[in-house]
Amino acid sequence: MKLMAVTDDMQSVRDLASKIIGIKDKIDIVQIREKTKTAQEIITLLQYMEEGGVKKDKIILNDRLDIALLMGISSVHLPEKGLPVKMVKQNFPHIRVGRSVHSYEGAKKAERDGADYVLYGHCFETNSKKGKTPNGIQPILEMKEELRIPVYAIGGITLNKIDTLQQVKADGIAVMSGIFSAEKPFTSTKQYYEAINHESKI
Protein backbone atom coordinates (compact mmCIF):
# COMPACT_ATOMS: atom_id res chain seq x y z
CA MET A 1 0.00 0.00 0.00
CA LYS A 2 1.31 3.44 -0.96
CA LEU A 3 0.99 6.74 0.87
CA MET A 4 -0.06 9.81 -1.11
CA ALA A 5 0.03 13.19 0.64
CA VAL A 6 -2.46 15.67 -0.85
CA THR A 7 -1.87 19.38 -0.24
CA ASP A 8 -4.69 21.38 1.31
CA ASP A 9 -4.46 24.78 -0.45
CA MET A 10 -4.26 26.56 2.92
CA GLN A 11 -0.59 27.42 3.25
CA SER A 12 1.98 29.80 1.85
CA VAL A 13 4.28 28.55 -0.89
CA ARG A 14 7.32 28.60 1.38
CA ASP A 15 5.59 26.87 4.33
CA LEU A 16 4.11 24.22 2.06
CA ALA A 17 7.46 23.55 0.39
CA SER A 18 9.08 23.21 3.81
CA LYS A 19 6.46 20.66 4.94
CA ILE A 20 6.75 18.60 1.75
CA ILE A 21 10.54 18.58 1.94
CA GLY A 22 10.28 17.47 5.58
CA ILE A 23 8.11 14.44 4.80
CA LYS A 24 9.53 13.46 1.38
CA ASP A 25 11.23 10.29 2.64
CA LYS A 26 8.06 8.95 4.33
CA ILE A 27 5.66 9.34 1.38
CA ASP A 28 5.45 7.65 -2.00
CA ILE A 29 3.65 10.50 -3.76
CA VAL A 30 2.70 14.13 -3.13
CA GLN A 31 -0.27 15.51 -5.02
CA ILE A 32 -0.05 19.29 -5.44
CA ARG A 33 -3.69 20.36 -5.19
CA GLU A 34 -3.45 24.14 -4.89
CA LYS A 35 -6.56 25.45 -6.63
CA THR A 36 -6.30 29.06 -5.45
CA LYS A 37 -2.61 29.54 -6.21
CA THR A 38 -1.46 31.18 -9.42
CA ALA A 39 0.58 29.32 -12.01
CA GLN A 40 3.64 31.31 -10.94
CA GLU A 41 3.12 30.36 -7.29
CA ILE A 42 2.89 26.66 -8.18
CA ILE A 43 6.04 26.93 -10.32
CA THR A 44 7.85 28.59 -7.40
CA LEU A 45 6.63 25.81 -5.09
CA LEU A 46 8.00 23.18 -7.47
CA GLN A 47 11.33 25.00 -7.65
CA TYR A 48 11.59 25.10 -3.85
CA MET A 49 10.74 21.39 -3.73
CA GLU A 50 13.40 20.54 -6.30
CA GLU A 51 16.00 22.53 -4.33
CA GLY A 52 14.92 20.57 -1.24
CA GLY A 53 15.51 17.22 -2.90
CA VAL A 54 11.94 16.17 -3.73
CA LYS A 55 12.19 13.92 -6.77
CA LYS A 56 9.96 14.77 -9.72
CA ASP A 57 8.74 11.19 -10.00
CA LYS A 58 7.07 11.59 -6.56
CA ILE A 59 5.04 14.61 -7.71
CA ILE A 60 1.52 14.67 -9.17
CA LEU A 61 -0.02 17.98 -10.25
CA ASN A 62 -3.76 18.30 -9.76
CA ASP A 63 -5.59 19.73 -12.79
CA ARG A 64 -2.54 21.63 -14.10
CA LEU A 65 -1.43 19.81 -17.23
CA ASP A 66 0.08 23.07 -18.51
CA ILE A 67 2.47 23.39 -15.56
CA ALA A 68 3.29 19.67 -15.64
CA LEU A 69 4.40 19.96 -19.28
CA LEU A 70 6.34 23.15 -18.61
CA MET A 71 8.13 21.81 -15.52
CA GLY A 72 8.79 18.25 -16.66
CA ILE A 73 6.37 16.63 -14.20
CA SER A 74 5.21 13.32 -15.66
CA SER A 75 2.01 12.81 -13.61
CA VAL A 76 -1.26 14.75 -13.47
CA HIS A 77 -4.44 14.14 -11.51
CA LEU A 78 -7.73 15.11 -13.13
CA PRO A 79 -10.91 15.93 -11.19
CA GLU A 80 -14.01 13.98 -12.22
CA LYS A 81 -15.26 16.99 -14.18
CA GLY A 82 -11.82 18.07 -15.35
CA LEU A 83 -9.99 17.51 -18.64
CA PRO A 84 -11.02 14.33 -20.50
CA VAL A 85 -8.62 11.50 -19.65
CA LYS A 86 -8.80 10.11 -23.18
CA MET A 87 -7.76 13.39 -24.82
CA VAL A 88 -4.87 13.92 -22.42
CA LYS A 89 -3.56 10.37 -23.01
CA GLN A 90 -3.94 10.67 -26.79
CA ASN A 91 -2.08 13.98 -26.96
CA PHE A 92 0.48 13.34 -24.23
CA PRO A 93 0.99 9.56 -24.02
CA HIS A 94 4.05 9.97 -21.76
CA ILE A 95 1.95 11.62 -19.03
CA ARG A 96 0.66 9.40 -16.22
CA VAL A 97 -2.97 10.33 -15.60
CA GLY A 98 -5.11 9.75 -12.53
CA ARG A 99 -8.82 10.46 -12.17
CA SER A 100 -10.99 11.24 -9.16
CA VAL A 101 -14.03 8.95 -9.04
CA HIS A 102 -16.95 8.47 -6.67
CA SER A 103 -18.36 5.12 -7.85
CA TYR A 104 -17.44 1.83 -9.47
CA GLU A 105 -19.00 3.01 -12.75
CA GLY A 106 -16.85 6.15 -12.70
CA ALA A 107 -13.76 4.07 -12.08
CA LYS A 108 -14.57 1.67 -14.91
CA LYS A 109 -15.04 4.57 -17.34
CA ALA A 110 -11.75 6.13 -16.22
CA GLU A 111 -9.94 2.87 -16.93
CA ARG A 112 -11.60 2.57 -20.36
CA ASP A 113 -10.49 6.11 -21.15
CA GLY A 114 -6.89 5.25 -20.34
CA ALA A 115 -6.43 6.42 -16.73
CA ASP A 116 -3.37 4.97 -15.02
CA TYR A 117 -5.02 4.94 -11.59
CA VAL A 118 -8.17 6.15 -9.85
CA LEU A 119 -8.60 8.04 -6.60
CA TYR A 120 -11.89 6.98 -5.01
CA GLY A 121 -13.71 8.82 -2.25
CA HIS A 122 -14.79 10.06 -0.03
CA CYS A 123 -14.57 6.87 1.98
CA PHE A 124 -15.32 8.08 5.50
CA GLU A 125 -16.70 11.14 7.29
CA THR A 126 -14.36 14.07 6.75
CA ASN A 127 -14.32 17.74 7.70
CA SER A 128 -13.57 18.76 4.11
CA LYS A 129 -16.92 17.23 3.04
CA LYS A 130 -19.03 18.21 6.04
CA GLY A 131 -22.67 17.20 5.71
CA LYS A 132 -21.98 14.91 2.75
CA THR A 133 -22.64 11.21 3.24
CA PRO A 134 -19.48 9.14 2.63
CA ASN A 135 -19.49 6.79 -0.36
CA GLY A 136 -18.14 3.98 1.83
CA ILE A 137 -15.52 1.41 0.92
CA GLN A 138 -17.69 -1.34 -0.59
CA PRO A 139 -17.10 -0.08 -4.18
CA ILE A 140 -13.35 -0.62 -3.70
CA LEU A 141 -13.96 -4.38 -3.48
CA GLU A 142 -15.74 -4.28 -6.84
CA MET A 143 -13.02 -2.11 -8.38
CA LYS A 144 -10.29 -4.47 -7.19
CA GLU A 145 -12.13 -7.42 -8.73
CA GLU A 146 -12.73 -5.76 -12.10
CA LEU A 147 -10.07 -3.09 -12.68
CA ARG A 148 -6.47 -3.64 -13.69
CA ILE A 149 -5.30 -0.18 -12.59
CA PRO A 150 -4.46 0.85 -9.01
CA VAL A 151 -7.21 2.16 -6.73
CA TYR A 152 -6.34 4.79 -4.12
CA ALA A 153 -8.72 5.70 -1.29
CA ILE A 154 -9.29 9.23 0.02
CA GLY A 155 -11.53 10.95 2.56
CA GLY A 156 -11.42 10.75 6.34
CA ILE A 157 -8.57 8.25 6.44
CA THR A 158 -7.28 8.20 9.98
CA LEU A 159 -4.70 5.75 11.33
CA ASN A 160 -7.38 3.40 12.66
CA LYS A 161 -8.95 3.08 9.18
CA ILE A 162 -5.82 1.68 7.52
CA ASP A 163 -6.50 -1.91 8.55
CA THR A 164 -9.97 -1.78 6.95
CA LEU A 165 -8.55 -0.39 3.71
CA GLN A 166 -5.88 -3.11 3.70
CA GLN A 167 -8.67 -5.68 3.93
CA VAL A 168 -10.44 -4.33 0.81
CA LYS A 169 -7.03 -4.33 -0.94
CA ALA A 170 -6.81 -0.61 -1.73
CA ASP A 171 -3.50 0.04 -3.49
CA GLY A 172 -2.88 3.21 -1.55
CA ILE A 173 -4.32 5.92 0.66
CA ALA A 174 -4.42 9.66 0.05
CA VAL A 175 -4.21 11.87 3.14
CA MET A 176 -4.76 15.63 3.25
CA SER A 177 -5.68 17.09 6.66
CA GLY A 178 -4.12 14.16 8.54
CA ILE A 179 -0.76 15.40 7.28
CA PHE A 180 -0.97 19.06 6.29
CA SER A 181 -3.27 20.20 9.11
CA ALA A 182 -1.33 18.24 11.70
CA GLU A 183 0.54 20.15 14.39
CA LYS A 184 3.63 18.08 13.56
CA PRO A 185 3.35 16.98 9.90
CA PHE A 186 6.48 14.81 9.99
CA THR A 187 5.36 12.91 13.09
CA SER A 188 1.90 12.37 11.61
CA THR A 189 3.31 11.23 8.26
CA LYS A 190 5.68 8.84 10.03
CA GLN A 191 2.72 7.33 11.89
CA TYR A 192 0.85 6.72 8.60
CA TYR A 193 4.01 5.29 7.04
CA GLU A 194 4.58 2.92 9.94
CA ALA A 195 0.91 1.89 10.12
CA ILE A 196 0.88 1.04 6.41
CA ASN A 197 4.10 -0.95 6.62
CA HIS A 198 3.08 -2.70 9.83
CA GLU A 199 -0.30 -3.71 8.35
CA SER A 200 1.37 -4.86 5.10
CA LYS A 201 3.55 -7.34 6.99
CA ILE A 202 0.70 -9.00 8.89
Secondary structure, DSSP 8 states (H G I E B T S, - for coil): -EEEEE--S-S-HHHHHHHHHHHGGG-SEEEE--TTS-HHHHHHHHHHHHHTT--GGGEEEES-HHHHHHHT--EEEE-TTSS-HHHHHHH-TTSEEEEEESSHHHHHHHHHTT-SEEEE---S--GGGTT-----SHHHHHHHHH-SS-EEEESS--GGGHHHHHHTT-SEEEESHHHHTSSSHHHHHHHHHHHHHHHHH-
